[in-house]
Amino acid sequence: MKVRVVNQTRNTVLATAAEVADTSAKRRTGLLQHERLEPGDGLWITPCESVHTFFMKFAIDLVYLDKHKKVRKVRHAVAPWRLSACLTAHSILELPAGAAREAATERGDQLTIETL
């Protein structure tokens, strides 16, 4: 399943075709099999409050969301071999590095996630 992610607060688009990791197997694999993320791509991991970038080949932006899809935290260009968490998050949106800044996404913004 793929989803479109829109920042309603800023009227910007974060992802046009993000994959959904909503099973244990999909969450475990994450983006490890990807060489890169193209603009518009991403991965929405739900439920999830922390991630690692061990063994990844590229940096990513992380957008932490609560149950109502309100942004709790944004991490920009997280390099491989890092850990990141937000204990108040319910899900995490992983995006190409720079995507969150391009969409002007900040803590407190309201997102919508639409199934394609």
N, C-alpha and C positions, 0 to 999 in steps of 0.2 A: 504494500500500500504506500502511496505517496501523498504528501500534503503540501499545501501552499501556506506560507506563514507571512502574515501581514502585521505590521506595527500600526495599530489603529491610532495611537496617540500622535504619531509623527506622519501618518499617511504614507508609509514607505513599505516596501516589500523586502523581507529578509531571505525568503527562499521561494522558488517557484515549483520545485519538485524535490522536496526533502523526503528521504526514506523514514519509515517509522520502525523503531526498535522497541517492540512492546512484549517480547517474549524473552525468557532467560537466555536462550541461544543467541538471539539477535543482539541483546545487550552485551553479552560476553564478547562477541565478534566485533561489534561497533564498526569503526572505520579502518580496522587493521588490514583489511585486504585491499584497501584503496591506495593508489599511487598519489592521488591528489583529489581535491574537490573542485569542480567547475563552478563558475558563477551561477547562482540559482539553486545549486545542490545543497544538501545538508543531511543531518541525521537528528531526528527527534527521539530522545531516549526517555521512555516513560514506563514505570516510575523510576526515578534516579535522583540522587542528591550529590553524587561525586563521580569523577572520572579520572582516568590516567591517560597519558599519551605515550606510555611505554611501547616501544617497537614501531611507532608511527613514523612516517617518512616526511611529514610536513606539519606546519603550524596550523592551528585552528582557533577560531573565536568560539567562546562558550557563553551562552545566554541561559541563565538559570531562571526557571519559572515556578510560581506557586501553583496550587490547584486551580486557580481562576485564570491562569496564563498571564499573570502580572509579573513583570521582570523584577527579580529579587537581586540579581548580580550579573555583571558583564565582565568577562575576561577577554582581553584582546590578544591575538597572535600567540597563543600558548604553544610553546615549542615542544618537540618530542622529549620524552623522558621526564615529564612533570606530573604532579598530582594537583587536583583542584576540587574544592567542595563548597557547598552552601547548604548548611543543615536545614534551612527553611525552604529549600527547593523541593518540588514534587517531580519536576522533569527538567531535562537539559537539552537545549538545541545546539548542536555542533555545526558550525558554518565555516566556509573558507575564510582564512585570515583576511581581515579588512571588511568583511560583509557587515558586521555589527556597526562599525564606524560609518560606513557608507550609508546605512539606513538610519543613522543618528539615534540608535537604540541605547537607552539609558535605564538605570534602575527606576522603577515606578511606572514605566510604560506598560500599556495594555496591548497584548497580542491576540490575534485570532488565528486559529489553525483550521484550515478547510481541507477536507478530503477531496482528492482529485478523482 
